[in-house]
Amino acid sequence: MKPKACESCTRVNIGGNHKKVHPIIRGIGLIFVYTPILTWPFVILSAYSVYLHLYLIGARNVKKYSDFLPARESHRYNLKTQVTMDGSFKASFAQSKLYWIFNCTWYCPMSVGLFEWHAYLVQVVENWWCPFTHSRKDEFYSNASLDQSFWHIYENDKAKLHPEDRDNSIFTETPEKPE
């Protein structure tokens, strides 16, 4: 079986290729870094809908969006100390302190935080409704652990679960030892 592309790589190769790409093509590519802003209203609506769903079915202690944002004081640079790049193209954004402050202290952390929060909420939902283990669940869903899943709160249904699902620490507060 052929491995997926991401399974055969240890890191993304971009730095070694960047200078080989024509500057106009890189400029066009730069525009696309901001297209996620167009999705923000939909992602925010979706995330808060999932958050409301969880609240209405009884979930408490669900992480908030702010839990996925870095502390403001953890940013290394401010407008006064921000480093910029030297370049021959005088109109380059890379030479503007304001550009880097906008990107590195606002846009990127807010975007990454929003998408991570949304993924976390969806993982909580999956852990609640579907506590059935799959190849990615233990490694990638443990940050969305629950005291119990929907299937664990009813003893008759809990007994039907495979021992690895019934006793998985992601879905249970105190997992039972499999026999």
N, C-alpha and C positions, 0 to 999 in steps of 0.2 A: 504494500500500500504506500503510495506516494505521500510524504509529509506535506502538510500545509505550508505555505510560504512563511508564515509567522513562526512555525515550529522549527524551521531550519536556520533562522537568523537569531543572533544575539542582540543586535541593535540595528537601527535604521541607518543606512548610509546616505548622508545628505551633504555633509561638509566637504567631502572629497570631490563631489560632483558640482557644487554650487558655482564655482568660478568658470566651469566649462559651459554653463548655460548662458546664452546670449542675454545681455542686460535688458533688452526689450521684453523678452520672454519672462525673465525674472520679475520685471515690473508688472506684467499682466498677471503673473502668479500671485503677486502680493495682494492684488485686489481680492482674490478668492479667500484670503485669510479672514476677511471681514464678513463673508457671507453667512456665517453662523448667527450674526446679529439679526438677520432676517428671520431666523427660526426661533429666536428667543421668546416672542410672545406665545408661540405654540408650545414650546417646551415648558415655559413657566405655567401656562394653563394646564398642561398635562401633569406636571409635577404636583401642583397644588390640588388637582383633582384626585390624584392618587393619595396624596397626603390626607385629604378630606375623607376619602374612602376608608383609609386605615383608621382615622379617628372615629368615624361613625360605626365601625365594627368593633371598637373597643381598644384599639392600639394606644398605648401611652409610651412615653420615653422614646418616641421616634425622633431621629435627628432632624434638625432644621437646616435650611439652606446655609445659614450663617456658620454652622458647624463645619462646612466644607470650604470656607474662605480663610485665607491666611490672615493672621493678625496684622494690622496695619503697621505696627512697629517692627514687624519681622522683615519688611522690605529694606533692602540694603541702601537704596538711593532715594533721595528726594530731588526736587527740582534744582536745588542749588548744587548738589553733588553728583547728579546724573552724568554718566559717561556717554559720549557719543562716538560715532565712527568718523574717521577721516575719509574723504573721498574726493574724487576729481569732479563729480557731478554735483554742482553747488545746490541744486534744487532737491537733492536726495533727502528723504525723510530721516534717514539714518544719521544725519548731522544735527537733528533737532532734539533737544532735551525733552521738550513737551511731548514729542512723538513717543519716546521711550517710556516716559512716565505714564502716558495714557495706556500704552500696550502692556507694560510690565507690572504696573501697580493697579490697573483697573481692568482693562479688557481681558487679558489672559486669565488672571485668577478668578474673575467673575464668570467667565465662560466655562473654564474647567470645573469650577465649583458647582455651577448649575447642572452641567451634564453628569458629574459624579453624583450629585444629590439625587437627580432623577433616576440614575441607574440603581443607586442604593434603595430608593423607594420601591422600584420595580422588583428588586431582589427580596425585599421584605414581603411584598405581595406574593411572590412565588414561594417563598419559604412558608408563608401562612397557608396558602391554599394547596400547594403542591410539595409536600415534604418528601418527595420521592427522589432519592439520590441519583445523580447523573455524573458524568466524568468531570464536570467543572464545578459542581456544587461545593464540595468541601474546601477547595482552594479559593474560589472567588466569591462565595456567598456567605462566608463566615462573618463578614463585617455587618451582616444583616441578620444576626442570630435572634431567635425568639425564645420566650419562656416555653411556649408550646405552639404547635401548629394546629390548624383546624382539626386535623385527624387525631391529634394527641389529647384533645379535651374530652373525647367520648371514649370510654374504656373499651366498649365493644369494637369500635373502629380501630382504635390503637392496636388491639390484639391482632388485627388483620394485616398490619404492616410487616414488611420484611424487617428482621432484627436490625439491619444497618440503617433503615429509615426510622424505626421506632426508637432506637437508642443513640441516634446521632446528636452530638452536642449542639449542632446548629438549631435543632428543633426542640430541644428539651432542656429545661433548667438543670436538672441533674440526671444525666443519662444512666440508664440501667446497664449493668454488665451483660453482654450477650452470653447465652448459655452454650 
